[in-house]
Amino acid sequence: MQFFGSQEKLVNLEYKLFLEIREKIAKEILRIQKTAEIVATLDVLTSFANVAETLNYVMPEVDNSGEIVIEEGRHPSIEKMLSARKLCSK
């Protein structure tokens, strides 16, 4: 019978610890959410940088002239379609 009493005490202790941890996390929820938002932004920007490097993209020059001049512009979707056609025709 002592085993069952010990088991019950252990379950109660685990539950108490769970509640304490949950409380501590709840107090830091805004900080955790802000950190998650920053990490997500870094993840997206890193992915953009990797794609730009892999596909040899360059940063556009932007000014206040009101004109849009595209030299040697490429559209990513068209590039994919063209490269897929090249592979199929070989």
C-alpha positions in Angstrom: 0.0 0.0 0.0 2.9 2.4 0.7 3.8 2.2 -3.0 0.4 3.6 -4.0 0.7 6.5 -1.5 4.2 7.3 -2.8 3.0 7.2 -6.4 0.1 9.6 -5.6 2.6 12.0 -3.8 4.8 11.9 -6.9 1.9 12.7 -9.2 0.9 15.6 -6.9 4.5 16.9 -6.8 4.8 16.7 -10.6 1.5 18.5 -11.0 2.6 21.2 -8.5 5.8 21.7 -10.5 3.9 21.9 -13.7 1.7 24.6 -12.4 4.7 26.6 -11.1 6.4 26.4 -14.5 3.2 27.3 -16.3 2.8 30.4 -14.0 6.4 31.5 -14.7 5.9 31.1 -18.4 2.6 33.1 -18.3 4.4 36.0 -16.6 6.9 36.1 -19.5 4.4 35.6 -22.4 4.8 39.0 -23.9 8.6 38.7 -24.0 8.3 35.1 -25.4 5.9 36.3 -28.1 8.1 39.3 -29.1 11.2 37.0 -29.3 9.2 34.5 -31.5 8.2 37.4 -33.8 11.8 38.6 -34.1 13.0 35.0 -34.8 10.3 34.6 -37.5 11.4 37.8 -39.1 15.0 36.8 -39.1 14.1 33.4 -40.6 12.2 35.1 -43.5 15.0 37.6 -44.2 17.6 34.8 -44.0 15.6 32.8 -46.5 15.3 35.8 -48.8 19.1 36.3 -48.6 19.8 32.6 -49.4 17.5 32.7 -52.4 19.0 36.0 -53.6 22.5 34.5 -53.3 21.6 31.2 -54.9 19.8 32.8 -57.9 22.2 35.7 -58.2 19.6 38.4 -57.5 20.8 42.0 -56.8 19.3 44.8 -54.8 17.5 47.4 -56.9 18.5 51.1 -56.8 15.6 53.2 -55.6 15.4 56.9 -55.9 12.7 59.6 -55.8 12.6 60.2 -59.6 9.2 58.6 -60.0 10.5 56.4 -62.8 10.8 52.7 -63.0 13.7 51.5 -65.1 14.3 47.8 -65.2 17.5 46.6 -66.9 18.0 42.9 -67.4 15.1 42.2 -65.2 14.0 38.7 -64.5 10.8 37.3 -63.0 11.4 34.3 -60.6 8.4 32.4 -61.9 9.3 32.8 -65.5 12.9 31.8 -64.7 11.7 28.6 -63.1 9.5 27.8 -66.1 12.3 28.4 -68.6 14.8 26.3 -66.7 12.2 23.5 -66.4 11.7 23.6 -70.1 15.4 23.4 -70.7 15.6 20.3 -68.6 12.7 18.7 -70.4 14.0 19.4 -73.8 17.4 17.7 -73.1 
